[in-house]
Every structure is written in structure tokens, then in C-alpha cells.
Amino acid sequence: MQDRNTRLEDRDTPTPARRCTPSVLVVLLFYTMSLPMVFSPRIIRGRAAADHLNYHEPVIHNFAQGWPTPDLSNYHSATTPLYHLLLAGIEVLFEPSRRAFMVMGGVFTAALLGLLVGSLRGSTLQKLALALPMLGSMYVLFPGIWLLPDNAAWLGVLGVLLLALRARSMLVLLTAGGVVLLLLVLTRQIHLWAAGVLWAGAWLGMERGPEPDTSAPLSLRARVQDLFTHVGARMKRLAPAVLATIPAFAAIAYFVSLWGGFVVPRYQEGYHGGYEGWNPATACFFLSIIGSFAPFYVAHAGAGLRRIAHSPGVLVGVVVLALLLTTIPETTYAAEEGRKSGLWNLVKAAPVIAGHTSLVLAALAPIGAVFVAALLAQMRSREGWIYLGAMVGFVAAQTASPQLWQRYHEPFALMLLALMSVERAHAGGTGGRACRFWRVLGPALLGLGLAGVTFWTIATDKPAVSLPTGDFERSVEYEPLR
């Protein structure tokens, strides 16, 4: 009997070849979707093309012209320059065409999708289904087609998060985590918040802890009290973790000194304007995005939802918090204050309470908050604190930005939903056949829906035009647009 069980366990344990198969499939699917667009005449249409042509491609060319000492003091991108420097180095060596550059830039998206799928647990179908929303999202696919640094940064965010969750030793967490964080903030400075994820991983230690008893009511007090036990040992782990993140902070300090702010001088007025330079509606907007996606992942959160339902104090507290986050700041559509695109278009079309509070966000944010609480309630305490810390850090960083756009939130929300869906207790085999069916069908339907919106957007996009702050003519000279 023992031999038979051992054989069954070996059969269920994925070999390296089996583990890579879903990752390879999703990468092939990405190239199947992106390459026809790269080699079509439509690469000069739409918002992503405008950003590519006005900002990022000119920066790459200008860096290549100034190689090996490009001018980093005031270029045409609001991000830190690592993405552009990498591609500028390729231009110096190989002088690729625009389309060759686009194929090379797509490697970051392929790596992002492959790493995400490779980190998921479950059957091949479940992994692919959970990856489809990321693949179908225009905010992930567009940076995989055009030269945009978004997915290079999301790759770094995913790397930091996985190291905090899965690293098996403190040495790996601190050394690899410090390097990945440095590369991340050199790509997009706003992601300095990810340092807190590494700190959280060190504070919590490497022990994963026991599986949660999802049949018992959730006790927040017990989880919080456990977080502050053995403080001396936790501080000894935290101190080297802080040291490991100092290079990332030093890099940001260098650019702040060089630019006189957190973005290059040419864009400081736009970024420090807006709603007093920040957006207090960020938290409810992020929760509303989660809430709009939650129905497609509900089969992954059954145990957590039941546990939250049996914890009325927690349920009421979560809903009240979400409503406060929605009703205190103004949550109307306001393009001039950075509240535009994506879900804000639905806010614009729907009724508003007293010219201040969106009914759409007031409905979706509590759904998102309850769903996040349910996912956290069904996973181990350590993983739960890391995910919660990542969300709080991300929202805090985005709150400091005047641009509350869906494209800055949706990839992170979809990444979290995929990862958190497989962190549930006994992730491999809970639920009946119907439940397992919906765990595949729900995310797959969302992925197909997002892909439909993406390709409808591509089909209806207008030609890119020169933007007042861009350098469209320089980009056109590189490869004439026919």
C-alpha cells in the first residue's frame, strides 16, 4: 500500500519538463497574438503606439547616439532609464529595425507570463486559465507589442513578490531580492514600495506555518498578535533585509538629485500637478478593479468566503472600511485630476451621489475588499501578510501619483488574483467536479473578455499623432511610416 501511495505521489509531482509546459504554452500563445500585430501596418495606431513613437523609441535612439555616456538628465520618459539603456545598447551593437526592436521588447512580456505560470500550482488547465486574463489585458499585451517599459517593471515586481513568498533561505531572499529590487527601481522608480515586501518576508521568517483551519471563524486579533511575537529574532532578520535594499534607495536618491525631483525636469510640472499632486481615491479604485474581476475567481475563494461569512465582525469591518475609502475622497470621473480611462469610463456614465461619490465604485469596492479578505482568510498567515503588505505598499505608492489610470493597476490586480487563487489551503484537490470546472472556466472567460476588448481597441484605434511633449518626428526619421 505504501509503495502504491508513493507511486501516486510521484505521478502527481510535476517533473521539470511538466512544469515548463504551461509556461511554454502561454509564451507561444503570447507570440501568436503579438507578432501578427508587430508586422502589420497598424503599429502606428493607438495610445500605445503614440507612447512608443513620441517617448520611448526616441529615448532609445538618443541614448544610443550618446553611447557610452548618454545624457540621463532630461530625456523623453517619466521612468528611470534601465529599459531604454538596454535597448540602446542593442541598437549600438546591431542597429535593428523598428519591428526587430518590438520583437526584442516582447521578451519582457514573454518572461513575465512564463514566470507567472511557472509559479502557479494546480493542473495545466488551471494554470493556463489563470494566466489568460493577464495575456488578454490590453495593459499587458500592448507593452508586449510596442516599446513600453511597463512589463519589464511588472516582471521585477513579480520577481520580488515570489522571492518573498517562496525563497527557502534568508540568504536567497536578501541577495536575489536586493538585486531584483535594484533592477526594478532602475526601470520604474515608483516601484520602490516593493522594498517593503522584502522587509515583510524577512520579518515573517522562512517558516511557512500550519495550514489554516478554514472551518473556524477568522480571528484577526490572533493573527496580529502572532505578527509581533519574538520581536528580537524578527529584528535580527529585518536589519540585513533593510541593508539589502539600500542600493535601490541609493539609486533613487541619485536620480532625485540629478533631476531635482522624482521624474525628469521636463515632466515635473505634469506629475506634480493634478489633484494636489496625489490621488486619495487610489485605494477604492484598486479595490473596485478587484471587485469587477472577483466573480470570475469566486470558485477559488469558496473556503475563504465561508470563513468570512462565519466571522460577522470581520465582514462588517471590511465592508465599512471599503465604503469609507469610497465616500471620503471624491470618486467622480475627472480627467484633469488623473481619474480617467478603464473603469472611470463606467463611472462617468453612471449616477453619482451628491456630485462626489461614484455609485459604481461604492458597489465594487466593498465586493473587492470582501473578496481580498476571503482569499487571505484561506491561506497561511505568512503568505497572507506578504500579499496584504504588497497591496498596501502598491496603493500607497500609486496614491502619491496624480495619474489614477487603469493601466497602472490592472496588471498588478490580475497578477495578485492568479497567485492568491492558488495559495488556498489544500490548493490541489478541494471542491467537487463543478468547483474545479469553474476554477478553469471563470478566469478563462475573463481572459477571453479582456482579449475581446483589447482587439476591439486595436481595430478601432486612430493613427498616432505627435504629442506636445514628445519627439514624434525624431522617431519617424528612424523608420519612415508607410
Secondary structure in CASP SS format (residue, H / E / C, confidence):
PFRMAT SS
TARGET T0000
AUTHOR 0000-0000-0000
METHOD secondary structure of the structure
MODEL  1
M C 1.00
Q H 1.00
D H 1.00
R H 1.00
N H 1.00
T H 1.00
R H 1.00
L H 1.00
E H 1.00
D H 1.00
R H 1.00
D H 1.00
T C 1.00
P C 1.00
T C 1.00
P H 1.00
A H 1.00
R H 1.00
R H 1.00
C H 1.00
T H 1.00
P H 1.00
S H 1.00
V H 1.00
L H 1.00
V H 1.00
V H 1.00
L H 1.00
L H 1.00
F H 1.00
Y H 1.00
T H 1.00
M H 1.00
S H 1.00
L H 1.00
P H 1.00
M H 1.00
V H 1.00
F C 1.00
S C 1.00
P H 1.00
R H 1.00
I H 1.00
I H 1.00
R E 1.00
G C 1.00
R H 1.00
A H 1.00
A H 1.00
A H 1.00
D H 1.00
H H 1.00
L H 1.00
N H 1.00
Y H 1.00
H H 1.00
E H 1.00
P H 1.00
V H 1.00
I H 1.00
H H 1.00
N H 1.00
F H 1.00
A H 1.00
Q H 1.00
G C 1.00
W C 1.00
P C 1.00
T C 1.00
P C 1.00
D C 1.00
L C 1.00
S C 1.00
N C 1.00
Y C 1.00
H C 1.00
S C 1.00
A C 1.00
T C 1.00
T C 1.00
P C 1.00
L H 1.00
Y H 1.00
H H 1.00
L H 1.00
L H 1.00
L H 1.00
A H 1.00
G H 1.00
I H 1.00
E H 1.00
V H 1.00
L H 1.00
F H 1.00
E C 1.00
P C 1.00
S C 1.00
R H 1.00
R H 1.00
A H 1.00
F H 1.00
M H 1.00
V H 1.00
M H 1.00
G H 1.00
G H 1.00
V H 1.00
F H 1.00
T H 1.00
A H 1.00
A H 1.00
L H 1.00
L H 1.00
G H 1.00
L H 1.00
L H 1.00
V H 1.00
G H 1.00
S H 1.00
L C 1.00
R C 1.00
G C 1.00
S C 1.00
T H 1.00
L H 1.00
Q H 1.00
K H 1.00
L H 1.00
A H 1.00
L H 1.00
A H 1.00
L H 1.00
P H 1.00
M H 1.00
L H 1.00
G H 1.00
S C 1.00
M H 1.00
Y H 1.00
V H 1.00
L H 1.00
F H 1.00
P H 1.00
G H 1.00
I H 1.00
W C 1.00
L C 1.00
L C 1.00
P C 1.00
D H 1.00
N H 1.00
A H 1.00
A H 1.00
W H 1.00
L H 1.00
G H 1.00
V H 1.00
L H 1.00
G H 1.00
V H 1.00
L H 1.00
L H 1.00
L H 1.00
A H 1.00
L H 1.00
R H 1.00
A C 1.00
R C 1.00
S C 1.00
M H 1.00
L H 1.00
V H 1.00
L H 1.00
L H 1.00
T H 1.00
A H 1.00
G H 1.00
G H 1.00
V H 1.00
V H 1.00
L H 1.00
L H 1.00
L H 1.00
L H 1.00
V H 1.00
L H 1.00
T H 1.00
R C 1.00
Q H 1.00
I H 1.00
H H 1.00
L H 1.00
W H 1.00
A H 1.00
A H 1.00
G H 1.00
V H 1.00
L H 1.00
W H 1.00
A H 1.00
G H 1.00
A H 1.00
W H 1.00
L H 1.00
G C 1.00
M C 1.00
E C 1.00
R C 1.00
G C 1.00
P C 1.00
E C 1.00
P C 1.00
D C 1.00
T C 1.00
S C 1.00
A C 1.00
P C 1.00
L C 1.00
S C 1.00
L H 1.00
R H 1.00
A H 1.00
R H 1.00
V H 1.00
Q H 1.00
D H 1.00
L H 1.00
F C 1.00
T C 1.00
H C 1.00
V H 1.00
G H 1.00
A H 1.00
R H 1.00
M H 1.00
K H 1.00
R H 1.00
L H 1.00
A H 1.00
P H 1.00
A H 1.00
V H 1.00
L H 1.00
A H 1.00
T C 1.00
I H 1.00
P H 1.00
A H 1.00
F H 1.00
A H 1.00
A H 1.00
I H 1.00
A H 1.00
Y H 1.00
F H 1.00
V H 1.00
S H 1.00
L H 1.00
W H 1.00
G C 1.00
G C 1.00
F C 1.00
V C 1.00
V C 1.00
P H 1.00
R H 1.00
Y H 1.00
Q H 1.00
E H 1.00
G H 1.00
Y H 1.00
H C 1.00
G C 1.00
G C 1.00
Y C 1.00
E C 1.00
G C 1.00
W C 1.00
N C 1.00
P C 1.00
A C 1.00
T H 1.00
A H 1.00
C H 1.00
F H 1.00
F H 1.00
L H 1.00
S H 1.00
I H 1.00
I H 1.00
G H 1.00
S H 1.00
F H 1.00
A H 1.00
P H 1.00
F H 1.00
Y H 1.00
V H 1.00
A H 1.00
H H 1.00
A C 1.00
G H 1.00
A H 1.00
G H 1.00
L H 1.00
R H 1.00
R H 1.00
I H 1.00
A H 1.00
H C 1.00
S C 1.00
P H 1.00
G H 1.00
V H 1.00
L H 1.00
V H 1.00
G H 1.00
V H 1.00
V H 1.00
V H 1.00
L H 1.00
A H 1.00
L H 1.00
L H 1.00
L H 1.00
T H 1.00
T H 1.00
I C 1.00
P C 1.00
E C 1.00
T C 1.00
T C 1.00
Y C 1.00
A E 1.00
A H 1.00
E H 1.00
E H 1.00
G C 1.00
R E 1.00
K C 1.00
S C 1.00
G C 1.00
L H 1.00
W H 1.00
N H 1.00
L H 1.00
V H 1.00
K H 1.00
A H 1.00
A C 1.00
P C 1.00
V E 1.00
I E 1.00
A C 1.00
G C 1.00
H C 1.00
T E 1.00
S E 1.00
L H 1.00
V H 1.00
L H 1.00
A H 1.00
A H 1.00
L H 1.00
A H 1.00
P H 1.00
I H 1.00
G H 1.00
A H 1.00
V H 1.00
F H 1.00
V H 1.00
A H 1.00
A H 1.00
L H 1.00
L H 1.00
A H 1.00
Q C 1.00
M C 1.00
R C 1.00
S H 1.00
R H 1.00
E H 1.00
G H 1.00
W H 1.00
I H 1.00
Y H 1.00
L H 1.00
G H 1.00
A H 1.00
M H 1.00
V H 1.00
G H 1.00
F H 1.00
V H 1.00
A H 1.00
A H 1.00
Q H 1.00
T H 1.00
A C 1.00
S C 1.00
P C 1.00
Q C 1.00
L E 1.00
W C 1.00
Q H 1.00
R H 1.00
Y H 1.00
H C 1.00
E H 1.00
P H 1.00
F H 1.00
A H 1.00
L H 1.00
M H 1.00
L H 1.00
L H 1.00
A H 1.00
L H 1.00
M H 1.00
S H 1.00
V C 1.00
E C 1.00
R C 1.00
A C 1.00
H C 1.00
A C 1.00
G C 1.00
G C 1.00
T C 1.00
G C 1.00
G C 1.00
R H 1.00
A H 1.00
C H 1.00
R H 1.00
F H 1.00
W H 1.00
R H 1.00
V H 1.00
L H 1.00
G H 1.00
P H 1.00
A H 1.00
L H 1.00
L H 1.00
G H 1.00
L H 1.00
G H 1.00
L H 1.00
A H 1.00
G H 1.00
V H 1.00
T H 1.00
F H 1.00
W H 1.00
T H 1.00
I H 1.00
A H 1.00
T H 1.00
D C 1.00
K C 1.00
P E 1.00
A C 1.00
V C 1.00
S C 1.00
L C 1.00
P C 1.00
T C 1.00
G C 1.00
D C 1.00
F H 1.00
E H 1.00
R H 1.00
S H 1.00
V H 1.00
E H 1.00
Y H 1.00
E C 1.00
P C 1.00
L C 1.00
R C 1.00
END
